[in-house]
Structures are given as C-alpha cells and as structure tokens.
Amino acid sequence: MEKLFKLNENGTTVKTEIVAGLTTFMTMAYIIALNPNLLTGFGANGGPGLWNGIFLATCIASAIGMFVMAFCANKPFAMAPGMGLNSFFAFVIAQVVSITGLSYTESFQAGLCIILIEGIIFILLSIFNIRDKIVNAIPLGVRLGIGPAIGLMLMNIGLGSNAGIYSSANGFSAPFFVMRDFFGALTASFAKGSMAEGYGPMVLTVVTMFVGLFVIIILAHFKVKGAVILGMLAASILYWAGQGIFFHTNPFAALAGASWLPPFKDMGANTLFKFNFKALPQIGWFTIITLIITFCIIDMFDTIGTLVGTASKANMLDEEGNMPQMKEALLADAVGTVAGACTGTSTVTTFVESASGVEAGGRTGLTALTTGIVFLLCMFIAPIAAIIPAAATSSALIYVGILMLSGLKKIDFDDITQTAPVFIMLLAMPVSGSIGHGIGLALITYTIIKLCTGKGKEISILTYVLSAIFLVKFFLAI
C-alpha cells in the first residue's frame, strides 16, 4: 500500500483512507438508484431491462473511473454519472424519440454515441495537456473561490432536495427545501396545515439532518477519527427509529423482497456496447455537433471546478493554485466517461461529494479505490445502499460545505476585480446547480471588469477564449 499510494508522504494511513472512502460512498450512494431513475423517467421509459442495464453501468463505469483515479493520479476523488448532466441527457433522449420516431431504448443507444465521442475528445485533450492548460487559464482569484462556491452548493443540496423527496401521497409533489418550506413558514401551525400529512415526515427529516450535523461537528471538534461517517450512522439510526415509532413503518422492509443478483443479462441486451450510430443522421449532424460541444463544456468545467475546489480544501494546490497530477486526474474522468458510454450511462464526472472523504482524511488514491470497490459491491448489495436515509447524507454535505467556506480567507477582498467575479460565482453555483455555469459567469465577469478598468493585458488569451465560449453558450442557448 505504501509503495502504491505513498501514504506516509501524504500524512495518512490505510485505516484513514478506507474510512474516507466509505464516507465518500455514503454521501454519493444515492446516485446508484437515482441515475437509472432519471434516465428512464423513474422506470416509465425503456422497461425494466433498460433500468437494470443503466443501474449496472452506473456501478461499473464509476468504479472504472475511480480505479484510474487511484492508480494513475493517486488522488482521493470519486466519480459517477454527473447530476445535471444525466437530467440533460434524459431530456435529449426524449427529443431524439420525438425527432426520429425510434423507441426510447433505441434513442438512448443513439445518445450513448454522443457520450462516447465526448469521452474520446476528453481523453485526447487530457493526453495533450489541453485540459490542464484550461485549468491554468482560470484566474487565481476565481480558482481560490471555486472551493467556497462548491461549499455553498453542497449546503444548498443538503438543505434542499437531498434532504428528502416525498410522494404526493405524503403531502409533497416535489422536493422540499428546509430553509424555505420548514423554517421559512410563518408559523409551525401554518406549515403543518399547508403540508397536511407530509408534515410529520418533514419534521423527522429536519431533526435527523441537524442531529447528524451536530454529532459530526462535536466529534470533529474533539478530533474523533471518522467523525463524518459516525455522524451519518447516528443520523441513520435516529431516522430508522423515528420511522418505526412515529409512522409504524419498517425501514428495512425493502431488504426482504430485494434481488441480490446483478442483472447482467439485461445489461447485455440493452446497454453494453449498444451504440446506435445508424440513428445519428436522423437526428441531424448540426444537432449532434451542438450536443457534443454542450456536453463537453458542462462536463469540463464541472470536473475542473470539483478537482480544484476539493484539492484546495485538502491543501493539494501549490502556491500558484495548481494541483499536481491534474493531467492524470482529468484523464481518469475522461476514461470514466468512455466506460460509461460503453456500459450504458451518461457522462461520468468527478463528484463534488468527494469533499466529504477529503474532510474525513482521504489524501491518496486509496480513498478512491475504496469507494470504487464499494460501488462494484453495490451490484450485489444495492438494497443496503438504498436504505441509507437522504437526511443522513445531508448532514455530511452541510458540514463539508461549511468547512469549504474557509477558502474565502485566501482571497484579496481589497481588490474588487478579484472579489466581484468570486461573489458572482458564489451566488451562481448553488442557484444554477452547475459548477461549470458558476465558473463561466465568473470568467465573463473577470474579463469584462479587467477590460473596463484598463487591465486587459493581465488577461491571458485562453481566458478571453473561455469567456467568449461561455457567452456563446449562455446567450445562444447551446
């Protein structure tokens, strides 16, 4: 282990890395079931065979990407099909069905061709250091602000939809946001009346989330190893007990009738190397090229932002704000995307939830390797992953988000040309739900301010190009 991951050099141990890997997994385990749900309209499109294929692809492609991250880059970053990108991909597939008249599964297989091309492009860009140069083109002030912006985004996720999604039968037809729908209500009686029978589950979720958060903070204050995963465990136990005591439901009921055998047959029939290149002319080559560019832009800056922001929190950046072995980390992301296309899922990207593992002490590829192994095991133990309450993962996400705000102290608040782009990004990232969009708005703001204050020479050519690309993307809606 020492020879492979240089544990002593990075000030960590095998135990710490494994705990960090498990922590990362617990905060992102939701993607295993959510990704096939989003890509099939919660099972409405493509039938159970496609759902099963995407489920396995999610586990396998994520693990492949993390193994490359572990052994090539030796970084603690995890990856999986990106949120936002999978929703956009599902929207694209629905449009392909409308344009071509093909079945949803056939259209999905045509969409996988776009993801494959995107992944190959990224492999080439990574090999020739072009993605690395794009990272370095981001102004230092913006790079320093990426971590805090991601922190706000994590808190928004934790306090928002990740805290719990309830069906209309429970009084909800959409995700609730804790600060708006619970604490934002005029009075408790008003909230209770407006939420009907959904008020009880909301209270249990909110209490679980904050108890988990306080447990993590208190344990971390006393420097208890594994504070995050222990806090999540405490929150889970509280939630399971609350379900049984107050709502008379068995939180483990799903385990009884669950299937524990991976549906490899469904994967082979629906998603594994099922590229429908014949459908591309029907979609239109201009549309295909536009979609490839769009996926590339979003994925590239989501990945760059996650890597830089999380690495900053782990003190992995040098004095110039650059991360060693960025090329290898970006290559792992690209390989994950190609693996996703080949197995049957949307773009695989570095997950912002990796920050939870970093906070738990993860500093090397052993963290990523641990998370990847558990993802593979989930092909057999998916039902167990499914019973981890979302409120427990919210506790970890909020805690890590709070910690990542500390990066703001590195920014020169006396220089408005630095602070303005950063604060635009701080607002844009959690509101848009996209790391890439937040960085794009920050770059545009930085470029315009520098030009208008007579400091245009301080802007690199590549920064001009990136700002122009984002302007085109935002205003031409590609």
Secondary structure, DSSP 8 states (H G I E B T S, - for coil): -HHHH-TTTTT--HHHHHHHHHHHHHHHTHHHHHHHHHHTTTTTSSHHHHHHHHHHHHHHHHHHHHHHIIIII-----EEE-TTHHHHHHHHHHHHHHHH---HHHHHHHHHHHHHHHHHHHHHHHHTTHHHHHHHHS-HHHHHHHHHHHHHHHHHHHHTGGG----GGGT-SS---IIIIITTSS-HHHHHHHHGGGHHHHHHHHHHHHHHHHHHHHHHHTT-TTHHHHHHHHHHHHHHHHHHHHH---TTHHHHT---S--HHHHHHHTTT---GGGHHHH-HHHHHHHHHHHHHHHHHHHHHHHHHHHHHTT-S-TTS--TTHHHHHHHHHHHHHHHHHHT-S-EEE-TTHHHHHHTT--SHHHHHHHHHHHHHHHHHHHHHHTS-HHHHHHHHHHHHHHHGGGGGGS-TT-HHHHHHHHHHHHHHHHHT-HHHHHHHHHHHHHHHHHHTT-GGGS-HHHHHHHHHHHHHHHHT-
